[in-house]
Structure formats: structure tokens, C-alpha cells
């Protein structure tokens, strides 16, 4: 992997070479960062749309959340561009492995947009699952791309309420995501029905945190500290993984360095 001192790969490279945690004050919140094109050579990776089993989609996100957290803990890097298109997978020892890439609600609000936090990226993984299952149909037989010959097990869902989300302004998306709280259980095409409960449980953890934050502000509880990084302890890495406890998914990185974040 090519790396210079100004690329986001630099702290990860430093960690790998030193075999020890790097300095804590790497500028996570620097807005003006030079961008460098980096190329890596590895085994072929596949798009999410090439997965054919419904639980494999949850497994892919479950795996990549753990890899993402390890990189955050040890190299102090936030990805800041998580989406369905940036999650890739390959088969290792007969099971799916993932490699990572939608935006946290409060980062759509230019008036109060906070600096990027780990919890914002965790929220992006929730939207990957929500939009993936809510805008697509999982096909029993794949379509074949005429040029690349790649298989695709996904087809657009014409009934999806989330199709109106793209392309939209930050203001539209901020309010659309707020409306999700009123909707209750999330929409998903029947072919993804088995994942609906997982997504809804994740939403409940996030919404409890959002409500706790609002109540803290509305009641002017300024003398009491509110943990913004975890939305009062509701939206954490541990709670995210716990939602999938009964699936049999393997926890590669079960405990984060900072278990409350």
C-alpha cells in the first residue's frame, strides 16, 4: 500500500510497523486533508449485490463493523465515506468476509453539524442495512452483467419508500431520517423480511439515544454530563453487536478498547 505522511493510511502503517498503539492526537477532525490515490493488490473482491443468501447481507455488515472498529481503536482512523458501494466481500475458509463504505442524521444539519465521531459511522452502517433491504429485491436466480459477466442477486424495488432519498439535499435527508422514528418498524422488501427485526432493534438503540439527547437539552440539564459520543450510552459498538447475538455470527473483535464508545 502506498502511503505518505499526509494520507489517512499513514497512521495505520505506523501502527503496523511499530507493533504498538500510535500517538493519540492524530487529527481525526482535520477538514483539509490531502487525498492520495492508493492501489492495493489482493484476491478478487465482490459487490454486496453478488450475495445470494439473505443472512449473508447481515453477516457482511456485522463483519465490517468489527474491522472498522479495530482500525478506529488502533490506528485512530474514521472512514467518513461508509455506504453500500464501499463494502466488498470474499470467501475465506467457507465463510463470507467483508471490507468496507450513508450519513448520520445530525451531520445533515449544517447549523449544528458536529465533528465526525465514531457513532456517526456506526449509524452509517445502520443505513447501509436499511437502504439495502428497503430499496432492493433479493432474487432467487441472478442476472448476469453482459460485459463483466458478474452475477447480481439484487433488483430495484419499485415500492421502496427510500427511493425518494436519492438524490436529495441535506435538509431533506435530515427530516426524512427524523420521520423514520414515527414509522416504527422499517420497510424492507419481503425477500429481506428476516433482517427487519435486526434493523428495527438497531434503530431502537439509536432512537433511545436521540431521545435522551433531546430530553437533556429540553430540560436544561447542563449540570449533568451527557455522553455525546455514545448518545448517553445507548448507541455503542457493544450494543450494535449484541443485536446479532442469536445469529451464530463469529465475533472477531468482541470487545473494543473503549467499551463504552
C-alpha positions in Angstrom: 0.0 0.0 0.0 1.4 3.4 -1.0 1.5 5.9 1.9 2.7 9.4 2.6 2.7 11.3 5.9 -0.4 13.2 4.9 -2.6 10.3 3.8 -5.1 8.5 6.1 -3.1 5.3 5.6 -0.1 6.8 7.4 -1.2 6.2 11.0 -2.3 2.6 10.2 1.1 1.9 8.5 2.8 3.4 11.5 0.8 1.2 13.9 1.5 -1.9 11.9 5.3 -1.3 11.7 5.7 -0.3 15.3 3.6 -3.1 16.7 2.2 -0.7 19.3 -0.6 1.9 19.5 0.4 5.2 17.9 0.0 8.7 19.4 -3.5 9.7 20.5 -3.5 13.1 19.0 -3.7 12.2 15.3 -6.0 14.9 13.7 -9.3 13.0 13.3 -11.2 16.2 12.7 -8.9 17.9 10.2 -11.1 19.1 7.3 -8.3 20.0 4.9 -6.5 16.7 4.2 -4.6 15.9 1.1 -6.0 13.0 -0.8 -3.8 10.4 -2.4 -4.9 7.6 -4.8 -3.7 4.3 -3.2 -3.7 0.9 -5.0 -3.6 -2.5 -3.4 -3.4 -5.9 -5.0 -5.3 -8.8 -3.4 -7.7 -11.6 -4.1 -10.8 -10.6 -6.1 -13.4 -8.8 -4.0 -17.2 -9.0 -4.8 -20.0 -6.5 -4.6 -22.8 -6.9 -2.0 -25.2 -7.5 -4.8 -23.4 -10.8 -5.6 -24.5 -12.3 -2.2 -27.4 -14.7 -2.7 -28.4 -15.6 0.9 -30.3 -13.1 3.0 -28.3 -13.6 6.2 -25.1 -13.1 4.3 -26.0 -9.4 3.9 -26.3 -9.1 7.7 -23.1 -11.1 8.1 -21.2 -8.8 5.8 -22.2 -5.7 7.8 -21.6 -7.5 11.1 -18.0 -8.4 10.0 -17.1 -5.0 8.6 -18.4 -3.2 11.7 -15.8 -5.2 13.7 -12.9 -4.5 11.2 -13.9 -0.8 11.2 -13.8 -0.7 15.0 -10.4 -2.3 15.2 -9.0 0.3 12.8 -10.6 3.1 14.8 -9.2 1.7 18.1 -5.7 1.0 16.9 -5.0 3.5 14.1 -7.4 6.3 15.1 -9.0 6.4 11.7 -12.6 7.2 10.8 -13.6 6.1 7.3 -16.0 9.0 6.6 -17.5 7.6 3.5 -19.4 4.5 4.5 -22.0 3.2 2.0 -23.3 0.1 0.3 -20.9 0.6 -2.6 -17.8 0.6 -0.3 -18.5 -2.7 1.3 -16.9 -5.7 -0.5 -16.5 -9.3 0.4 -14.7 -12.5 -0.4 -14.9 -16.1 0.8 -12.3 -17.3 3.3 -12.5 -20.8 4.7 -16.0 -21.2 3.5 -17.4 -18.1 5.1 -18.1 -14.5 4.0 -15.6 -11.8 4.9 -16.2 -8.1 4.3 -14.3 -5.0 3.5 -15.7 -1.6 3.8 -18.3 2.1 2.9 -24.7 6.6 4.3 -24.6 9.6 6.7 -25.7 10.2 10.3 -28.8 12.3 10.8 -27.2 15.2 12.7 -24.4 15.5 10.1 -27.1 16.6 7.6 -27.8 19.7 9.6 -25.3 22.4 8.6 -26.4 24.6 11.6 -25.4 22.1 14.3 -23.2 19.6 12.4 -20.8 18.2 15.0 -17.2 17.0 14.2 -17.1 13.4 13.0 -17.5 10.8 15.8 -17.3 7.1 15.8 -21.0 6.9 16.5 -21.8 8.7 13.2 -20.0 5.9 11.3 -21.9 3.3 13.3 -25.1 5.0 12.3 -24.0 4.8 8.6 -23.8 1.0 8.9 -27.4 1.0 10.1 -28.4 3.0 6.9 -26.5 0.6 4.7 -28.7 -2.2 6.0 -31.8 -0.1 5.9 -31.3 1.1 2.3 -30.0 -2.2 1.0 -33.1 -4.1 2.3 -35.5 -1.3 1.6 -34.6 -0.5 -2.0 -33.9 -3.9 -3.4 -35.4 -7.3 -4.1 -33.3 -10.4 -3.4 -33.6 -12.6 -6.5 -33.7 -16.4 -6.4 -31.8 -16.5 -9.7 -29.2 -13.9 -10.5 -29.0 -11.6 -13.5 -25.7 -11.7 -15.4 -23.9 -8.5 -16.5 -23.4 -8.6 -20.2 -19.9 -7.0 -20.0 -18.4 -8.1 -16.7 -20.3 -11.4 -16.5 -20.7 -10.8 -12.8 -23.7 -12.2 -11.1 -26.2 -9.8 -9.4 -28.8 -11.1 -6.9 -30.4 -7.7 -6.4 -33.1 -5.9 -8.4 -34.7 -2.4 -7.7 -37.8 -2.5 -5.5 -40.4 -0.2 -7.2 -42.4 0.1 -4.0 -39.5 1.3 -1.9 -40.2 4.5 0.2 -36.4 5.2 0.3 -36.1 5.7 -3.5 -37.0 9.3 -2.9 -33.9 9.8 -0.8 -31.6 9.9 -3.8 -30.5 12.4 -4.9 -31.7 14.8 -2.2 -30.4 17.8 -0.2 -29.0 17.5 3.3 -32.2 19.2 4.6 -34.5 16.7 3.0 -32.4 13.7 4.4 -32.2 15.2 7.9 -36.0 15.4 8.1 -36.5 12.1 6.3 -34.4 10.3 8.9 -36.3 12.0 11.7 -39.5 10.7 10.2 -38.2 7.2 10.5 -38.8 7.3 14.2 -42.6 7.8 13.6 -42.7 5.0 11.1 -41.9 2.3 13.7 -40.7 -0.9 12.0 -38.6 -0.2 8.9 -39.8 -1.0 5.4 -38.0 -3.9 3.8 -38.9 -6.0 0.7 -40.4 -9.3 1.8 -37.4 -11.1 0.4 -35.4 -9.4 3.2 -38.0 -9.8 5.9 -35.7 -11.9 8.1 -33.5 -8.9 8.6 -36.2 -6.4 9.5 -36.1 -7.3 13.2 -32.3 -6.7 13.4 -32.6 -3.3 11.7 -35.5 -2.3 14.0 -33.5 -3.3 17.1 -30.6 -1.2 15.9 -33.0 1.7 15.3 -34.4 1.4 18.8 -30.9 1.7 20.3 -30.2 4.8 18.2 -33.6 6.4 18.8 -33.3 5.9 22.6 -30.0 7.8 22.4 -31.6 10.6 20.3 -34.5 11.0 22.7 -32.1 11.1 25.7 -30.1 13.8 24.0 -33.2 15.9 23.2 -34.5 15.5 26.8 -31.2 16.5 28.2 -31.3 19.7 26.1 -35.0 20.5 26.7 -34.8 20.1 30.4 -31.7 22.2 30.5 -29.8 19.6 32.4 -26.5 21.4 31.9 -25.2 20.4 35.3 -25.4 16.7 34.3 -22.9 15.5 31.7 -24.3 13.9 28.6 -22.1 11.5 26.7 -22.4 12.8 23.2 -20.1 10.1 21.8 -22.5 7.3 22.7 -25.8 9.2 22.9 -25.9 8.6 26.7 -24.6 5.1 26.4 -27.4 3.9 24.0 -25.6 3.9 20.7 -22.4 1.8 21.1 -20.3 -0.8 19.4 -21.3 -3.4 22.1 -25.0 -2.7 21.6 -24.6 -2.9 17.8 -23.0 -6.4 18.0 -25.5 -7.6 20.7 -28.4 -7.2 18.3 -26.9 -10.1 16.3 -26.2 -12.4 19.3 -28.6 -15.2 18.2 -27.4 -15.5 14.6 -24.3 -17.5 15.2 -22.1 -14.8 13.5 -18.5 -15.0 14.7 -17.2 -12.1 16.8 -13.7 -11.5 15.5 -13.3 -8.4 17.7 -15.7 -8.9 20.6 -14.5 -6.1 22.9 -13.4 -2.6 21.9 -10.6 -0.9 23.6 -13.0 1.7 25.0 -16.0 -0.5 25.7 -18.4 2.5 26.4 -17.9 4.0 22.9 
